[in-house]
Amino acid sequence: MSMDKSNSWGPERDFLCKGPSACLLWCAPWIAFALGFSVPPALRTVLWATSLAVMGVACLINASRCGRVHCRFTGPFFILGALTSLGYGLGLVPLGPSGWSWIGLGTIIGAIGFTWVPELFLGPYR
C-alpha cells in the first residue's frame, strides 16, 4: 500500500530542504537584511521591510505546505518586523534614536529563538 505524498507534510514539501528555494527565499533576504546595517536609513527601510516581508510570507507558505513548526512562528514575526521597519523608516513608529538598533537586534534574537525553540519542543513538522 503506497501513500500519496502530494498531500503529506514533511521534508519532501519543505522549501528549506530544497537548495535553490532556500537560497532565494531565506539566504538572499538575510544577506539584504545584513547589508541594511551599513546603508543610509532610507535604503535600510526598503531593504529591511522587503527582506523581512519576503521571509515572512515564505515562512507562512512553507508552514502551510509542509507543516514546518518554526515557520508558524517566524512567519508572523518577520511580517511584524517588516511592518515595524517600514513604520520606523517612515517616521510612524517612535522608537527613538536607537530604533534601527532595536529592530536589528530584535530581529536577530527573535529569528534565532523562534527558529530553534519551537522545534526543540515540538519537532520539525506537525
C-alpha positions as a Python dict, from the first residue, in 0.01 Angstrom:
ca = {
    (1, 'M'): (0, 0, 0),
    (2, 'S'): (157, 329, -107),
    (3, 'M'): (78, 667, 37),
    (4, 'D'): (14, 972, -178),
    (5, 'K'): (295, 1208, -79),
    (6, 'S'): (143, 1508, -260),
    (7, 'N'): (-79, 1581, 39),
    (8, 'S'): (167, 1483, 311),
    (9, 'W'): (360, 1716, 534),
    (10, 'G'): (730, 1683, 589),
    (11, 'P'): (1068, 1740, 432),
    (12, 'E'): (963, 1641, 80),
    (13, 'R'): (744, 1954, 63),
    (14, 'D'): (970, 2180, 270),
    (15, 'F'): (1119, 2476, 80),
    (16, 'L'): (1402, 2478, 337),
    (17, 'C'): (1510, 2133, 218),
    (18, 'K'): (1544, 2246, -143),
    (19, 'G'): (1866, 2438, -213),
    (20, 'P'): (1750, 2691, -474),
    (21, 'S'): (1428, 2787, -297),
    (22, 'A'): (1600, 2809, 41),
    (23, 'C'): (1863, 3044, -103),
    (24, 'L'): (1608, 3257, -285),
    (25, 'L'): (1354, 3279, -4),
    (26, 'W'): (1579, 3299, 304),
    (27, 'C'): (1952, 3334, 227),
    (28, 'A'): (1918, 3628, -13),
    (29, 'P'): (1681, 3819, 218),
    (30, 'W'): (1915, 3762, 515),
    (31, 'I'): (2203, 3899, 311),
    (32, 'A'): (1991, 4204, 220),
    (33, 'F'): (1899, 4244, 587),
    (34, 'A'): (2268, 4229, 688),
    (35, 'L'): (2357, 4488, 424),
    (36, 'G'): (2097, 4716, 581),
    (37, 'F'): (2321, 4774, 882),
    (38, 'S'): (2568, 4971, 667),
    (39, 'V'): (2341, 5183, 447),
    (40, 'P'): (2151, 5510, 499),
    (41, 'P'): (1816, 5489, 679),
    (42, 'A'): (1604, 5533, 366),
    (43, 'L'): (1769, 5236, 195),
    (44, 'R'): (1764, 5040, 522),
    (45, 'T'): (1387, 5090, 536),
    (46, 'V'): (1350, 4939, 190),
    (47, 'L'): (1597, 4652, 250),
    (48, 'W'): (1462, 4551, 589),
    (49, 'A'): (1093, 4589, 512),
    (50, 'T'): (1129, 4396, 186),
    (51, 'S'): (1359, 4122, 312),
    (52, 'L'): (1155, 4059, 626),
    (53, 'A'): (829, 4057, 429),
    (54, 'V'): (970, 3805, 179),
    (55, 'M'): (1091, 3577, 459),
    (56, 'G'): (763, 3614, 649),
    (57, 'V'): (544, 3526, 353),
    (58, 'A'): (778, 3240, 256),
    (59, 'C'): (757, 3103, 610),
    (60, 'L'): (377, 3117, 615),
    (61, 'I'): (357, 2942, 278),
    (62, 'N'): (611, 2684, 392),
    (63, 'A'): (418, 2621, 714),
    (64, 'S'): (103, 2552, 515),
    (65, 'R'): (289, 2337, 257),
    (66, 'C'): (486, 2109, 483),
    (67, 'G'): (385, 2183, 843),
    (68, 'R'): (727, 2318, 943),
    (69, 'V'): (682, 2412, 1309),
    (70, 'H'): (916, 2710, 1333),
    (71, 'C'): (763, 2867, 1021),
    (72, 'R'): (437, 2909, 1211),
    (73, 'F'): (624, 3138, 1449),
    (74, 'T'): (881, 3304, 1225),
    (75, 'G'): (629, 3392, 952),
    (76, 'P'): (422, 3632, 1164),
    (77, 'F'): (737, 3751, 1345),
    (78, 'F'): (909, 3851, 1019),
    (79, 'I'): (596, 4023, 889),
    (80, 'L'): (572, 4219, 1216),
    (81, 'G'): (940, 4309, 1173),
    (82, 'A'): (875, 4426, 817),
    (83, 'L'): (587, 4647, 932),
    (84, 'T'): (794, 4783, 1221),
    (85, 'S'): (1087, 4861, 988),
    (86, 'L'): (857, 5032, 740),
    (87, 'G'): (678, 5226, 1014),
    (88, 'Y'): (1000, 5339, 1179),
    (89, 'G'): (1160, 5430, 847),
    (90, 'L'): (857, 5642, 756),
    (91, 'G'): (853, 5809, 1098),
    (92, 'L'): (525, 5646, 1206),
    (93, 'V'): (664, 5426, 1484),
    (94, 'P'): (850, 5623, 1756),
    (95, 'L'): (1138, 5402, 1870),
    (96, 'G'): (1380, 5684, 1947),
    (97, 'P'): (1726, 5744, 1805),
    (98, 'S'): (1830, 5378, 1857),
    (99, 'G'): (1526, 5239, 1677),
    (100, 'W'): (1724, 5073, 1399),
    (101, 'S'): (1946, 4903, 1655),
    (102, 'W'): (1643, 4776, 1844),
    (103, 'I'): (1480, 4645, 1528),
    (104, 'G'): (1801, 4479, 1410),
    (105, 'L'): (1883, 4320, 1744),
    (106, 'G'): (1522, 4212, 1800),
    (107, 'T'): (1506, 4056, 1456),
    (108, 'I'): (1824, 3856, 1502),
    (109, 'I'): (1741, 3736, 1854),
    (110, 'G'): (1378, 3665, 1765),
    (111, 'A'): (1470, 3476, 1448),
    (112, 'I'): (1712, 3255, 1638),
    (113, 'G'): (1467, 3196, 1921),
    (114, 'F'): (1162, 3134, 1704),
    (115, 'T'): (1359, 2904, 1477),
    (116, 'W'): (1517, 2677, 1738),
    (117, 'V'): (1296, 2675, 2048),
    (118, 'P'): (964, 2559, 1895),
    (119, 'E'): (1131, 2272, 1708),
    (120, 'L'): (1326, 2174, 2018),
    (121, 'F'): (998, 2102, 2198),
    (122, 'L'): (759, 2017, 1913),
    (123, 'G'): (985, 1863, 1649),
    (124, 'P'): (1036, 1997, 1297),
    (125, 'Y'): (694, 1907, 1147),
    (126, 'R'): (333, 1893, 1262),
}
